């Protein structure tokens, strides 16, 4: 949760008056590289959402960066997260690098809240053809925002003519607009 990219996301959202709640999975807290079993990750996410519910009665958007986003969507598919109006993914890991597949996203059809995918066009963990097909299958509740030349970490090469900071600002603008639409729906 203290990784520079997570701090950048939280700072950029705070500048847009969007509060964030960052948390650690137990394996990260232990300093392990091996992720916890999904059940423990889902329980950790549920605890974080419960904590957020105690802090506010505003609608929540859950999600996360890469693995955290995928675990959040699995938790939501298993049993809806209370008070969560939508899920936002910053680099959804559709498959391992160089192993195109969409099996990791099968559970998304069981979610009933709006979904936002913020994805780089050079992301080796999300083949664009597979991701676009997935979003199409999910229908109106899924939104895909692509960031040209960005990789899984949303880094862009100098030859792109853009900086990582510019990509971050574009991402946060899209996330802010989507979040506003999702959290005010039905209010």
C-alpha positions in Angstrom: 0.0 0.0 0.0 3.0 2.3 0.3 4.4 1.5 -3.1 5.1 4.7 -5.1 2.4 4.0 -7.6 -0.3 3.4 -4.9 0.7 6.7 -3.2 0.6 8.5 -6.6 -2.9 7.2 -7.2 -4.1 8.1 -3.7 -2.6 11.6 -3.9 -4.1 12.2 -7.4 -7.5 11.1 -6.2 -7.3 13.2 -3.0 -6.6 16.2 -5.2 -10.0 15.4 -6.8 -11.7 15.2 -3.4 -11.9 11.4 -3.7 -10.9 9.6 -0.5 -9.1 6.3 -0.7 -8.5 3.5 1.8 -5.4 1.6 1.2 -4.6 -1.7 2.9 -2.1 -4.5 2.8 -2.7 -8.2 2.0 -1.1 -10.3 4.8 1.6 -11.7 2.5 2.7 -8.1 1.6 2.8 -7.3 5.3 5.0 -10.3 5.9 7.3 -9.3 3.0 6.5 -12.5 1.1 6.4 -12.6 -2.7 4.0 -15.5 -2.7 0.4 -14.2 -2.6 -2.0 -15.4 0.1 -4.7 -17.9 -0.9 -7.8 -16.3 -2.5 -10.0 -16.9 0.6 -7.6 -14.9 2.8 -7.4 -12.1 0.2 -11.2 -12.0 -0.1 -11.5 -11.8 3.7 -8.9 -9.0 3.8 -10.9 -7.1 1.2 -14.2 -7.6 3.1 -12.5 -6.3 6.2 -11.3 -3.2 4.3 -14.8 -2.6 2.9 -16.3 -3.0 6.3 -13.9 -0.5 7.7 -14.7 2.0 5.0 -18.4 1.5 5.7 -17.7 2.5 9.3 -16.0 5.7 8.1 -18.7 6.9 5.7 -22.2 6.2 4.5 -21.4 7.4 1.0 -21.4 4.8 -1.8 -18.1 3.1 -2.2 -16.0 2.1 -5.2 -13.8 -0.9 -4.6 -11.1 -2.4 -6.7 -7.4 -2.1 -7.0 -4.2 -2.3 -8.9 -3.5 -5.6 -10.7 -3.8 -8.5 -8.2 -5.8 -6.4 -5.8 -8.4 -5.6 -8.4 -8.7 -9.2 -9.4 -9.1 -10.4 -5.8 -11.7 -7.6 -5.2 -13.7 -8.7 -8.2 -13.6 -12.3 -7.1 -14.8 -11.3 -3.6 -17.6 -9.2 -5.2 -18.6 -12.1 -7.4 -18.6 -14.6 -4.5 -20.8 -12.4 -2.3 -21.6 -8.7 -3.0 -19.5 -6.2 -1.0 -21.9 -4.1 1.2 -22.2 -0.5 0.0 -20.0 -1.0 -3.1 -21.5 0.8 -6.1 -18.9 -0.2 -8.6 -15.5 -1.8 -9.1 -12.5 0.0 -10.7 -9.4 -1.9 -12.0 -6.1 -0.2 -12.5 -4.4 -2.8 -14.8 -6.6 -5.9 -14.6 -4.3 -8.9 -14.8 -6.3 -10.9 -17.4 -3.6 -13.5 -17.8 0.1 -14.2 -17.1 2.6 -12.6 -19.4 2.8 -14.3 -22.8 0.0 -16.7 -21.9 -3.1 -15.0 -23.4 -6.4 -16.3 -21.9 -9.5 -14.8 -20.3 -10.1 -17.6 -17.7 -9.1 -15.3 -14.9 -12.1 -13.1 -15.7 -14.8 -15.7 -15.9 -16.1 -14.7 -12.4 -16.8 -11.1 -13.7 -20.1 -12.3 -15.3 -21.3 -13.0 -11.7 -20.8 -9.4 -10.6 -23.8 -7.0 -10.9 -22.1 -3.6 -10.3 -20.6 -1.4 -12.9 -17.0 -2.2 -13.8 -14.2 0.2 -15.0 -11.1 -1.2 -16.6 -8.2 1.3 -16.9 -5.6 -0.5 -19.0 -2.4 0.3 -20.9 -2.3 -0.7 -24.5 1.1 -2.4 -24.0 0.1 -4.3 -20.9 1.6 -7.8 -21.2 -1.0 -9.1 -18.7 -4.0 -8.2 -20.8 -4.2 -9.0 -24.5 -6.3 -6.2 -25.9 -8.3 -8.4 -28.2 -9.3 -10.7 -25.3 -10.0 -7.7 -23.0 -12.1 -5.9 -25.6 -14.1 -9.1 -26.1 -14.6 -9.6 -22.4 -15.9 -6.0 -22.0 -18.3 -6.5 -24.9 -19.6 -9.7 -23.2 -20.1 -7.9 -19.9 -22.3 -5.3 -21.7 -23.3 -1.9 -20.5 -22.0 -2.3 -17.0 -18.4 -2.6 -18.2 -16.3 0.4 -19.3 -12.8 0.1 -20.8 -10.5 3.1 -20.9 -7.2 2.5 -22.8 -4.0 4.5 -22.3 -1.9 4.5 -25.5 1.6 3.1 -25.1 1.2 2.4 -21.3 2.4 -0.9 -19.9 1.0 -2.8 -16.9 2.6 -0.2 -14.6 1.2 2.6 -16.7 4.7 3.6 -17.8 5.0 5.1 -21.2 8.2 5.2 -23.3 9.8 8.6 -24.0 9.1 8.1 -27.7 5.3 8.2 -27.0 5.6 12.0 -26.5 3.8 11.7 -23.1 5.0 11.3 -19.6 3.9 8.8 -16.9 2.6 11.8 -14.9 0.4 12.8 -17.9 -1.0 9.2 -18.1 -1.7 9.3 -14.4 -3.7 12.5 -14.8 -5.7 11.1 -17.7 -6.4 7.9 -15.7 -7.5 9.8 -12.6 -9.7 12.1 -14.7 -11.5 9.1 -16.2 -11.7 7.4 -12.8 -13.2 10.6 -11.3 -15.8 10.9 -14.0 -16.8 7.3 -13.9 -16.9 7.3 -10.0 -19.1 10.3 -10.0 -21.6 8.7 -12.4 -21.6 5.4 -10.6 -21.9 6.8 -7.0 -24.7 9.3 -7.8 -26.8 6.8 -9.8 -30.1 6.2 -7.9 -29.4 8.9 -5.3 
